[in-house]
């Protein structure tokens, strides 16, 4: 039997109702360029450069569904006042030949209650370190209102010109906190069994699809592993449960793809990134108790995981075997070889983050020359810059390596 040739990653491809110009997606990375929670010229310029660099889709992050759903008050939340700026942003992306996606969600226990002046939320009552507070656990009526708010926010995003939506079910943000048996101790229909813990996420996907209709692509960013070891009888969300949730999403039929991810912004952020852990720089990005806590607990909170290309592939391959729907491979996509490896394993698209921060035109250069290699060294010094305009400090000359 003759092996099927790999699809050309730089040719147009189908993602639900969309046909982006290639299979490369700029993944969601909070840009720190919205001091008033509204689009700025800097944010437009950032995504214009990314789109001009050759990706098929550029994802704008983070677009919260409520003021309290932000990691701090400087992030965009989807409301009528934001539409004008978002329309200018999506127009700039379209002008460069790319499609625009909005990552929408609620930060849950990762929200900063002090900055937002609103309580952080989680499946159960747990510490919310960003605001040095305890979370509020929404009851069934409040969950129903949050589902409606997701749908309203999604409609605002689409009215602002976004072609696609990414529903944030990762990193122990709100929906992810419901999925995690370590964080979800509820006794109602949203806790206990996996089907109950996944109910909120599935209701959100259904409501968003109903709100935006069939002409918008929707995918879910879904944790495969929170990076949290078993604590006695309690454990974090793992890949076996992620496969089952993916199967539930597939059977519901509301999503066009899943983007597998990993790690916990609440408990273990470096499991997503791999590479060097910039502990000092991360602590220096904060003030007061948070800075002191990160300086003291940095080795525990910011762990080191060695970097290799396509480092999330071993976990994501299990999702690939569990579902037939399109998957977007994230994590260590830096060159043509890593893209081809993803396609060989049956993934439909790839998502790139740090490599594009280092070189926004990397996709265009790879399309012209398959031997091109990313200059990203996975130092992760870009991570702390999300609080002061996201950038690669090596590219800007702030750091010499």
N, C-alpha and C positions, 0 to 999 in steps of 0.2 A: 504494500500500500504506500503510495507516494505521500510524503508529508506536505501539508498545505503551506504555501509561502506565508511569511509574516505580513500583516498589513503594513503599509507605509505609514509610520507615525506622523509624517508631515503632510499627509493628504487629508482631505475632508473626511469626517467620520460622523456617524449618527449617535446622538445622545438624546434619547426620548424624541421629542418633537424638533430638536435642534440639529443643525449640521455645522458645527464649528469647523474652522479651516484646518485644524489638525487635532491630534490626540493629547496635546499638552495643556495643562491647566495650571495657572498660578494659584497656589493654594492660599487659604485664608491665613493672613498674618496681620494682627492689629498694627496699624501704621502709626498711631500716636499723633495724628495730624488734625485732630478735631477738638481743639480746646473748648469750644462752646457747644459741643455735641452736634455740630453741623458741618457739612462739607466745606473744606477750604480749598484755595488754589493749590496749596501744597499737595493735598490728597489727590486732586485732579491730575496734577503734573506727575505724581508718583504712578498712578495707574495708566496714564497716557504713555509713559515711558515703557512700562511693562507690556502694554498692548502693542506698541510699536516694535518691541523686541521680538515678537513673533509667536506668543502663546495663542492658543485657540480661545481660551476663556480666562479672564482675570477676575478673581474673587475678592470682593470688598468685605473686610471684617473690621470691627465686629459690629453688627447691626442688632441692637437689643430690642426686644419687644416692649419693654417698659423701662422707665427711668431706674427702677430698682434692680433691673436685670443686667446692669453693667458692672464690669470689674472696677470702674470708677466713673465719676460724673462727666469725664471728658469724652466718653465714647458716644457714638451716634445712637439715638433710639428712634425708632420708626414712628413718625408722627407727621401730620400735615405740614408743619413748618420746615421739615427736612426735605420735602419733595423737590423744591426748586434746585437746591444744591445737588441732590442725587440725580436729577435729570441732566444737569450739566456734566456730572461725573460719567454717567452711562453714555452720554453723547460723545464724550472724549474717547472713551474706550471703543465705541463703535466706529468713530472716525478713523481709528488706526487698524480697523479690520478684525477686531476681536469681539467676542461676546462678553457680556457682563453678568456675573453671579453675585448674589448677596448672601452672606452667611448670616442667618438669623437664629436667635436663641435667647436664652436667659441664663446668666452666669450662676444662678443658684448659690451654693455655699461659697463660691469663689467671688461673689459680688462684695463690694466694699460698702457696708451699710452706713458708715460714717460719711464717706464722700457722697454717696447717693441720697443720703437722708431718708433711707427706706430700709426696712429689714431685709436681710438676705434670706433666701428660701432654700429649703432642701427637703428631701423626702421625709426625713425625720429630724428631730431637734439635735443638732450637732454644733461644734464650734465652727465659726466662720472667721478664719484668722485675718483676712484683709481688713475687717472692721473691728477686730478684737471683740466679737459679740457671739451670741448664739443665734442659730437660724430659726426662722419660723417654719413650721410644717403645715402646708396648706391643707385644708379639709376638702371634701369632695366638691363642694360648691365653688371653692376658690380654684380648684383644679379646672373645673368646667369653664370658669371665667378666663383662666390662663390659656386654655385651648382656643377660646374665641379670640383672645388677644393675639395669639400666634397667627390666626387666620387674617385678622385685620392688618397686622404688621406685614404679612406676606402680600396682601393686596396693595398696600402702600408701596412696597418694593417694586412690584410689577408695574404699577402706575408710574413709577419713577424711571422706568425703562429697563429694568433688569430682565434678562432673558432666562435666568436660572436662579434657583434658590437652594442653598445648603442648610439643612436643618441640623443644628448642633446637638448631637447625642453623644458627645465625647468629653473626656478630661474631667469628669465629675462635676460638670456644669449641671444645671437643674435636671434635665431629662436623664442624663447619665447617673445622677445621684439616685434617681428612682430605680434604675437598672441594677445598681450595685447592692448585693446583699450585705455588704459591710456598712453601707450608709442608710439603707432602707430597712427600718424595723417596724414598718406599719402593719397593722392588723386588719386593715380594710381591703377593699377590692384593688387597691394600688400597691399592696405589699404581700410578701410571702412567696408564692409560686412565681416562676419566671413570667408566666403569662400575665399575672397581676402586675409585676414590676414593669413589664413592657407596655402595659395598657395606656399610660399617659403618652408615651412616644407614638404609639399607633394612632391614638385619637388626634394628636397634633398633625401627623402626616395626612390623615383623612380630611381634617378640617382645612388644612392648607391647600390640598388638591381641590377641594370643593370651591374654595375661595378664588383660586387663580385659574382654574380650568385646565384643559388639555394641552394648551399651546406653550406652556412654561415647563422647562425641565426642573425636576426636583430630585435632589439626592440627599442622603443622610450621612453625616460624619458619625461613624459608629465605633466606639471603643471595642477593641478586641481583648485588652488586658489593661487593668488599671495600674499595674506595677506594684500592687500591694500584696504582701504575703499573707497567708492565713494567720489569723489572730485567734487562737483557740478554736471555737466552733465557727467563728466568723471569717469570711473570705471576701475578697474583692471580686469584681466582675472579671470573667475569664473568657478564653476563646471558645470554649465549648458552648457557653451560654450565648456568646456573640453569634455563633453559627445558627443557633436556634432563633434568636431575634431576627437575624437576617432572613431566615426562612419565613418567619411571621410577616415581615415587611413584604417579602416577595409574594406571599399568598394574598395579602391585602391588595396589592396592585396599585398603590398610590405613588410609588417611587420609581424613578427611572434608573437609579444607580445607587450604590453604596460606596462611600470612601472609608475604608477601614483605617483606624488610627489606634493610638495606645497612649498610656500614661495618664497622670492625674495632676492637673494644675493645683489641686488641693493637697495632694499627698506625695506625688512623685513626678514632677514635670520633666525631668531629664530622660525618663523612659521613652518619651516621644522623640526627643531630639538626638540622643546619642552624641558622642564627641566630647569635647572638653566641657567642664562645668565651671562657668565664670562666677564663682562664688563671691569674690570681693566686689566685682563690678555690679552684680545683682544687688548686694547689700547696699552699695553706695547709691543705687537708684531710689532708695527709700529714705524715710526719716523716722526718728523717734524709735518707738518700740519695735516696729517692723525691721528697721535697720539692725538694731541690737539683736533681735531674734535670728535674723539671717546670718549675722556674723557668728553667733554662737552655734546655731544649728545647721549652718550651710552644708557641712559634710553629710549630714543625715538627710536634709531636704533636697539638696542638689547633688545627687549621686553621679558617679562616673560610669558611663556605658561606652565601651569602645565602638568607634564608628566603622561601619563597612557599608559599601553601596547596597542599596535595596534591603536595608536591615530589617524592615518590617515584613519582608516577603515570606519568611517561614510561618509567621502567624497568619498573614493574609491568604496564603495558599490554602489554609484550612477553610476559610470562607469561600474561596473559589470552588472548592470541592462540594460545599454545602448548598450553593445556590447557582442558578443559571443566569440571573440578571446581571447587567453590566456592573463591573467593579473598577474603581479608580485606585491605583496603587500610589501610596504616599510613603515617603521615608527613604532618603538616600538616592534620589534620581538625579544624576549629575552628568551623564554622558549618553552617547548613543547605545553603548553596551548595556547600560542599566535600563534604558527604555526598551530595547529589544528583549532583554531578560523578562521584563514585565509582560510584554506581548506574547512571548513564548509560553508563559505560564497561564495564559488565558485572560489577562487583564485587558480592559478595553481602553483605558485612559491612564495617564500618569499625572501626578500633581507634584509641583516643584515649589520650594520655598526659599531656603537659604541660598541655593545656587543662583536664583534669579535676583535676590538682593545683592549678591556680589556682582552679577553681570546680567542686567535686564535683557540684553540682546543675545543671550546664550542660545535660546531656541532658534533664532534666525541663523546664527553662526553654525549650529549643529546641522541645520537643514542644508546648509551650503557645503559643509565639510564634516563627514561622519567621524573624523579623527579628533575633532575638537573636544577638549576636556575642560570641565569646570575648574575655575581657580579658587573656589570655596575650599577652605581648609578645615571647616567644621569646628572652629574655635568657639562658636556660639556667643561671641561678643555682640552679635546683633540682638540677642535676647533682651538684655537690660535696656536697649535703646527704645523699646516699645513705649516707654514713658516719656521720651523726649525726641520724637520723630524717628520711626524705625528706619534703620540704615545698616549698611556694612561698614564698620569703622575702619576696616582695611581699605575698602574702596575710597572712602572719603579722606584717607590719609591721617586719621586720628590715631591709628595704631599701625606700627610697622612690624611685619612678621616676615 
